[in-house]
Each structure stands twice: as structure tokens, then as C-alpha cells.
């Protein structure tokens, strides 16, 4: 098990969210849409 890589990614996402919350939310919206389209 290698949880370090996932934790680093999560920390990086949180760090980005703190720096640029507006840009992060704008990027998250299309990601959710693409996931919904892929599941259908």
C-alpha cells in the first residue's frame, strides 16, 4: 500500500484551492460534467 502519493495529491489540491479558489471551482465543474457523461 502506498498512501503517500494520494496524500500528496490531496495536499496539492487543497493548496491550490487556498491559493486560487475561483479557478479550482471552475475546473471542478467541467470535471463533474465529464464524469456524469462518462457514466451514462
Beta strands, then each sheet from edge to edge (+ up, - down):
end
